[in-house]
Amino acid sequence: MRQPGLAFDAPHKESYTQKVLRVFEQNKNVWIDADFLASPRVGGKYAWRSRVADCRKILGRIDNRQRKAREGYTISEYRYVSK
């Protein structure tokens, strides 16, 4: 017997990994700021680096570059390099 109100065909919420994957697929060969990937709307605040690693397993090559801003902090960016 099914409990009223439970639907097994309800759409599921997109996971953080799926969101990061979508960002990379929609921005091939474009550098994306790590702060954007770590935002709550995309990869989430805490495990976003693991999600980038998961995307590497799916997509292949995702590059990372780091550079110093004039103010002294480090800017980290990622890019999916499509074949």
Secondary structure as GFF3:
##gff-version 3
##sequence-region A 1 83
A	DSSP	alpha_helix	16	26	.	.	.	ID=ss1
A	DSSP	beta_strand	32	33	.	.	.	ID=ss2
A	DSSP	alpha_helix	34	37	.	.	.	ID=ss3
A	DSSP	alpha_helix	48	59	.	.	.	ID=ss4
A	DSSP	beta_strand	62	68	.	.	.	ID=ss5
A	DSSP	beta_strand	74	80	.	.	.	ID=ss6
###
